[in-house]
Amino acid sequence: MRASRGTSRSGPPAPSTPRGPARTRPGAPRRGAHAGPPADETPLTAPAPARPGLRPRTVRARIVAVLMVPVVSVMALWAFATVTTAGDVWDLLRIKNVDTTLRTPLDRTVAALQAERAAAGQLLAAPGPDQEAALRSTAQDTDRAAAPLTLAPGYNRADAEGLGPEAAGRLDTLGRAVAALPALRTRLLDRSVPWSDAYTVYTAAVDEALAATGSLTALQDHRVAADARVLLEFARSREQLAREDALVRAAQRSGQLTEAQYRQIVGAGYARAQFEQTAAPDLRPADRTALAAVTGGPEYQELRRYEETLLDAADPRGALAAIPGTRWAAAADATAHALADLERQAGTTAAERSDPYALGLFTTSGATVLLGLFAVLGSLLVSVRIGRGLVAELHALRNSALELAGRKLPDTMRRLRSGEEVDVDAEVPPREHGGDEIGQVHHALDSVQRAAVTAAVERAEVLSGVSGVFVNLARRSQVLVHRQLTLLDAMERRTEDPAELDDLFKLDHLTTRMRRHAEGLIILSGAAPGRAWRKPVPLTDVVRAAVAEVEEYARVDVHRLPYAAVTGPAVADLTHLVAELVENATGFSPPHTKVQIRGEQVGNGYALEIEDRGLGMGPEALSDANRRIDASDQVDLFDSDRLGLFVVSRLAKRHGVKVSLRPSAYGGTTAIVLLPLDLLDLREAEPRPDEREPATVPELPPTVRPPSQALAAPRPRPGPRSPRRRARPPPRCSRTRPCRRCPRWPSPPGRTTNSRAGCGRPASPRSCATPRSRPAPGCAPPDPPTATPNRPAPR
């Protein structure tokens, strides 16, 4: 299966000798060894002088000259006028659109975060069902407000608007902050987070939203950016008021006020006053008058009195208790709404002021841009009318070539690989083209396509015929091998000579391997082996049968496998699959090492692990082997070193088995075979009533010497033949002494032996391990298949 480590595939090619008359021109690439029969290479009759003039590069140069020379000067002037003026207009229009797509969602996100922060403070101060409902409601508002800002993971609204990396980075940071809120909400509902930590998280999220808003201000023109900066200052002022309000309400509800919370309240009040004083002079007269009306209102003045009470109090807790909770909430809410209305009005005014400016820019330069555009269009119209016909024909030629290379030929090859019949005349119908040079190129492409399809069809027919011949020969060999196995079985039963019996067992083993190779040829040819079972066979018997079909079966240790039975139709294929993997493990590991087979039931089925302790495979070789196993439809039968992988791939695809190779902890390779549940019967079989009390056979004197080292274990003494054969054997051999034909393979403690349960007679691996073997006299074989032993069972 794996390529030999001592064989290099990248060496210099051997010098080739001609095998017949030369069929290609000098310098042409040679036909591959398995490229199939040559196509009908009819020479084209296009005039030679016309071909060089129709090369794509030459034609494109002519088209570029025809289109660009008359208009290049006019286009340069028009481009200069357009670039110098359209940039400013586009930026203003884009920023105006950004106010709708970004600034408005950001403002809503800030307001939602502020409301959720206040609800979190109320919940932690005095938990209750109403407070939990308020937190959940505000959390939903926050998620809805922030949803339009993130379009996809790693892609936000700033990326979509093309606002640059700074704005996009700010939005990414805000998105991460909002994404971290669900965990905080869970802790809030569980009361497992202090108010100070929750306050810090929400405040940081609001700061990120305000920073994202500030990054939008830097994108605007300096003549309208002042209004945006004033709006940002008012947003920060409202945030300071929201912080102060959340802290005061939480402290009033809980009746506790720490020194840190007191400093935060005082700091928020100072910061809000500073923001208002800084932003007020930059307001428009109408907005400045509106701000004066807000700051002079009774609610704002009442709020200021409460702030001064907290600031001047010697005992902040007592002063906080002296402030009526309802009055503070009413004053804070009224002031916040008034400042929000003022900010909204100022933003509307700033947006309206940007329109006349943008319109003026467009008006002053629009005429120049339009005149230049008309000149360019006129020049292009003349050029296009000249080259339109040529371009259309070239486009049709290009599309035809792309369709041929990208769709038609691959689709035809796919259909041929899947075994469908392809009609060359239907796939490549004759078409009429013009008599000019481009029409001749069309005709040449049609000829190439027809030749390619014809060659592919002929190759598919040849491969199909070869596959049929291989299947026929393999079937004949399979029948002969089966007859030979039956004859060997009968000879083994008749003989009493230990040496002769040992030779028969070796011949039996070689014949079993020959059968597997014949079945491998059938599988590679696309057919199915003839062996089949109607009843489930224990997986342990299937694994032992697979081990028995490899040359160095004595090096394989089969650990105890949890009970599972394989459905009858999959027994032969699964035995072959495991045998290929086991043979690969024994062939690429030192002779003194063991190959371990383990198995267990997993969630998706039953997993078998076949582990060797060889030199292993490199990462590239391992990846290539797994790719070959997965790609069962792309079998390269000419890579003879990987035929085992192809057989495993075909069998795994047929039954939905997943096979993967990975490095072993011992330096070798571990093959993992995952059997799906639909191939297994996990119900353990119950013994029949007549099998519960097996009879015993009296002990006989020893008469047989130990066999050779071929079976790697002492051969027990033979017992007498049983006068009859059980229809359904018991789970253990009934003899007290080992019988003649059941092996007793040595195994370490704690592992199952590769023999029938309770028997000790030496036998070939096939006769002992394979599920299809007939029961030996006086021994308990596995559950026999329903197929007759004299010919392969039908599928």
Number of C-alpha atoms within 10 A of each C-alpha: 20 18 16 12 10 6 8 9 9 6 7 7 7 6 6 6 6 7 6 6 6 8 10 10 8 8 6 8 8 11 12 7 7 9 11 17 15 15 17 13 11 9 8 11 8 15 9 8 8 13 13 10 12 15 10 12 10 12 16 14 10 12 18 13 12 17 19 14 11 15 18 13 12 16 19 13 15 20 14 12 17 18 11 11 17 16 11 16 18 13 16 22 15 16 23 18 13 17 16 11 16 21 22 14 19 25 19 17 26 26 22 22 25 25 21 24 27 25 24 29 27 26 25 23 20 12 16 13 9 11 19 18 13 18 24 17 14 21 22 12 19 22 17 15 20 22 15 14 22 18 13 8 8 11 14 20 20 25 17 12 15 11 18 13 11 14 24 22 17 20 27 22 17 26 21 12 17 22 13 13 18 12 9 18 19 12 14 21 18 10 13 11 15 13 21 13 11 20 17 12 18 24 20 14 23 26 16 23 28 23 19 24 25 19 19 22 23 14 16 18 14 11 9 16 17 16 21 20 18 23 25 21 22 22 22 20 23 25 23 23 24 23 22 23 23 24 23 24 21 22 21 20 16 16 14 14 17 12 10 9 17 20 12 16 22 15 14 21 21 14 16 22 14 13 19 18 12 13 18 18 11 15 17 14 11 11 17 17 12 19 19 11 13 20 16 11 14 14 20 19 15 17 20 17 13 18 20 13 16 21 17 10 13 10 10 17 18 13 15 23 14 13 17 11 14 10 14 20 16 14 19 22 18 18 23 20 13 21 21 16 13 19 21 14 15 23 18 11 15 18 16 12 13 18 13 11 15 16 14 12 15 17 11 11 16 17 11 15 20 14 12 21 18 13 15 20 15 13 19 18 13 14 20 16 11 14 15 13 11 14 15 11 14 17 12 13 17 14 12 16 17 12 13 17 13 11 11 18 18 13 13 21 18 13 13 18 17 10 12 12 13 17 13 17 11 8 14 16 10 12 8 8 12 11 10 10 15 19 16 19 18 21 20 16 16 19 19 18 20 21 19 20 24 21 19 24 23 16 19 21 16 14 15 16 12 13 18 16 13 17 23 13 15 22 19 13 17 24 18 14 21 20 16 17 25 18 14 17 19 11 14 24 15 11 12 13 11 20 15 13 22 21 16 19 24 17 16 24 23 18 19 26 20 17 20 23 19 22 26 25 21 24 20 22 20 13 14 19 24 16 21 22 22 16 16 21 24 23 25 25 25 26 26 27 28 29 31 27 29 25 16 19 22 21 16 25 23 21 18 15 18 15 16 21 22 25 19 19 18 21 29 26 25 24 23 25 25 24 26 24 27 28 21 20 28 24 18 21 18 13 11 7 13 20 23 18 22 17 21 15 17 12 8 10 16 21 18 20 20 24 28 30 23 21 16 22 21 12 11 9 13 18 15 13 22 17 14 19 26 20 14 19 15 12 18 12 13 10 10 11 12 18 20 22 24 27 26 30 26 24 24 22 17 13 16 15 22 17 22 18 20 19 19 18 12 13 14 19 25 25 22 20 22 22 23 17 17 11 22 20 17 17 9 11 12 9 12 12 8 10 16 12 10 15 11 12 15 10 12 14 10 11 11 15 14 14 18 14 10 13 22 13 17 18 27 24 21 23 22 13 15 12 8 8 15 16 9 16 23 22 20 17 25 21 20 15 22 25 27 28 28 32 29 25 22 17 16 9 7 8 14 18 20 27 23 24 19 21 26 26 26 30 27 28 28 25 28 29 27 26 27 28 20 19 21 24 21 27 29 24 30 26 21 21 21 13 16 12 16 13 17 18 17 13 15
